């Protein structure tokens, strides 16, 4: 059921919306990569700390 009001129909651009969604997905993938690298780095630091103490 597509009901458009003046407020939403005049400001909504389907092509721009699709472009913004793709950009958000790209940024999300980049954020995931950064988080994975940080997690791997932290795991390595903890491992080195532990191995120094054993």
Order of alpha helices (4+ residues) and beta strands (2+ residues): alpha-alpha
